[in-house]
Amino acid sequence: MEELNYQQQATVGATGIELVLALYDGALRNLYRAKQCTVDGDTHGRRVAVKKAVDIFMYLQARLRPDVGGDPAVALSDFYAAMFTMVLEASHRASIKGFDEVISCVKNVREAWAVVALDPEAGKVLPRELRTREEKFRPGVAIPVDDLDQPRSMNWSA
């Protein structure tokens, strides 16, 4: 039997919404990293972090189903497209203020997902590819919205 790595073990038993939150956390970690690399003058590091954040936005956008999700799915698609553009612009201009603006926007939407995670019925509207095999909704189990003003130290990225 194949051994699971840390990243895989951390997501076993997670709901689809918890996985979406993990993706947002990964995007935020990379945006903070890109911002810090901008401060440090590390162009290569900034580009690597930006690519990872953009990859996450593209992944999330590609999973949207406007035929099922309707207006909220369209709004999220527009949001991801805007974040994609804003991240690339902030990177191109090496703009700390630009990264701060993107971080603020992503944190706001991440907090909305955390509120959605509190509703056991919410996961039922997720597309199949964002649900887990072990998907179980645990009513009353809150996912804390941590203070995301500072990068979190984690050993893996989404």
HUMOJO-V480912 format. One record per pair of residues at least 24 apart in sequence whose ideal C-beta (glycine too) atoms are under 8 Angstrom apart, sorted by the first residue. I is the first residue (numbers start at 1). J is the second residue. If there is no record, write none. Layout:
BEGIN
i/j
I/J
I/J
END
This chain:
BEGIN
i/j
6/155
6/156
7/156
10/156
11/132
12/134
13/132
13/134
13/136
14/132
15/117
15/123
15/131
15/132
15/135
15/136
15/137
15/138
16/123
16/126
16/130
16/131
16/132
16/135
17/113
17/116
17/117
17/122
17/123
17/126
17/143
18/117
18/143
19/130
19/132
20/60
20/113
20/126
20/130
21/110
21/113
21/114
21/117
21/143
22/158
23/56
23/59
23/60
23/158
24/56
24/106
24/109
24/110
24/113
25/110
25/148
25/152
25/154
25/158
26/52
26/56
26/157
26/158
27/53
27/56
27/57
27/83
27/106
27/158
28/103
28/106
28/107
28/110
28/148
28/151
29/151
29/152
29/154
29/157
30/56
30/157
31/87
31/99
31/102
31/103
31/106
32/103
32/150
32/151
33/151
34/87
34/90
34/91
34/99
35/96
35/99
35/100
35/103
36/151
38/91
38/94
38/95
38/96
38/99
39/96
43/94
46/91
46/94
47/91
50/87
50/88
50/91
52/157
53/87
54/84
54/87
54/88
56/158
57/83
57/84
57/87
58/84
63/127
63/129
63/130
64/127
65/127
68/125
68/127
69/125
69/127
76/109
79/105
79/109
103/148
107/148
110/145
110/148
111/145
114/143
114/144
114/145
117/142
117/143
118/142
118/143
END
